Amino acid sequence: MNVPLLSLDLQHQVLEKELKEAFAQVLAHGKFILGPEMEMLEKEIASLCNTRYGIACANGSDALLLAMMAFDIGPGDEVITTPYSFFATVSCITRLGAKPVFADIQPCCLNVNPQEILKKISPKTKAIIPVHLYGQSADMNPYLAVAKEKGIRIVEDAAQSLGADYQGKPSAGIGDVGCISFYPSKNLGGLGDGGILVTNDEAVAEKLKKLRNHGAHPKYYHKFVGMNSRLDTIQAALLRVKLPHLSSYAEKRRTNAKFYIEQLTQAGIAEVTRHGMSSSRPLVLPGLCQSSHVYNQFVVRVRDFQTRENLRTYLTDKKIGTEIYYPVPLHLQDCFKFLGYQKGDFPESERAAETTLALPIYPELTEEHLKKVVQALAEFEWKK
Ligand SMILES: *Cc1c(COP(=O)(O)O)cnc(C)c1O
C-alpha cells in the first residue's frame, strides 16, 4: 500500500459530476474573464474571512505582489517577514525593489516570532508579512497596535491557512490585507493556479481591482501600471464546487493529526513540546500555539539533519510520501545573497530547515494509511 504525501484523486472523483456541470455552465455563458462565478467566489471567500471585499487574482504569489503594489512599496522601503516560508513571501518584496528584513521564527509552531518583529521595526518599515505556516495562525497581537500607530501595513500570507482562525477571528481577515492561494495542494485547492486577496478597506479593494487588470480604469485608461493577474471564471466555478467542503476537509485533517499525535505518543517515540525539542523522545510533533489549526501540512521534527535524511529515505523505501518544507531558509537562497545575510543569522529557521519533515495528512487518508505511517515510524531505528 502506497501512502502518498498528497492525493487529490478521491476528492475530485466524488465531485466529478458537479465539476463538469460547473465547467459546462461557464462554457455556455462564455464570460471567461472577470465573469460572474469569479465575483460570487470573491463574495464567498470574503465572507468566510469576515471581510468586506475579496479580489481574486491569478495565484497566491501574485496576491502578495499585488498587496505590496497597493501599498506603493518600493526602493527604500523595508518589509519585515520570516525567512522560513515559501519563496513567494519574500520575492514579492524584492521584485518591487524593497528590502526584506527577516525576523526569526519560534521553535514551537515555526511561525515568525512577534518579539523579533518588534525589534526589527525601523522608520523605513512599510509593511509586515506574517505567514500562517502549515495552517496555524502566527501570533500578531504583540505588534498590531504598534503597526497601526506607525502606519505600517500588515499583509497576511494566509496561503496555507484558509479556514483557520486567530483568537476567534478568521485568518486573512485580521491585517490590512490577507493573501490566499488556491494552488492544488492548499486546503481549498483549484484545478490549476488561483489566488485571492481579502480586505475591509474600500480604497485598497478598489486599487487592487485595478492593479490586477493592468491598472486600467476605465478600460484602456491607465493612471498607474498594474499587471494581468485575474482568476479565470472557469477556475472560480470549479473552486465554488469545492468551497462547501472546505470545513469538512479541515475537520478530517484535524482527525488525522489527532490520530498521529495519540498513536505516536502512545508508542513512546514522540511528544508535543512547547519549545520544539524533546530531551526524552526522538520525534517532536507540531506544537499548538493557537487554538485553531487547519493542518495544510503536518510537520514533525527530529533531532538532527542526518536523522531527518535517514528517516526520509526509510519512509520513501516504504512507499510513504514526505516533503521538506523548506530545505533552504530564504535568507540563505542564492538569489538573496545581495542582502548580505549569513548562516547563523536566524538559528531557529536554519534548525527547522534541517530537522523537519512533512507527513501525509490529506483528508482522504484512511485509517490503514495512517496506521502504516505510525508503524513505520515506530519501527525506525532512531539511534542510528
Ligand atoms: C503556496 C504559497 C504561496 C504562493 O501561492 P501560489 O498560489 O502557489 O502562488 C505563498 N506563500 C505561502 C506560504 C504558500 O504556501
The ligand as a Gaussian input file, in Angstrom:
#p B3LYP/6-31G(d) Opt

LIG

0 1
 C        1.504000      28.413000      -1.725000
 C        2.109000      29.561000      -1.039000
 C        2.268000      30.815000      -1.660000
 C        2.064000      31.050000      -3.127000
 O        0.882000      30.643000      -3.656000
 P        0.774000      30.266000      -5.223000
 O       -0.688000      30.220000      -5.452000
 O        1.445000      28.957000      -5.400000
 O        1.441000      31.338000      -5.998000
 C        2.725000      31.882000      -0.905000
 N        3.046000      31.716000       0.395000
 C        2.943000      30.530000       1.015000
 C        3.293000      30.442000       2.455000
 C        2.486000      29.409000       0.320000
 O        2.402000      28.234000       0.940000

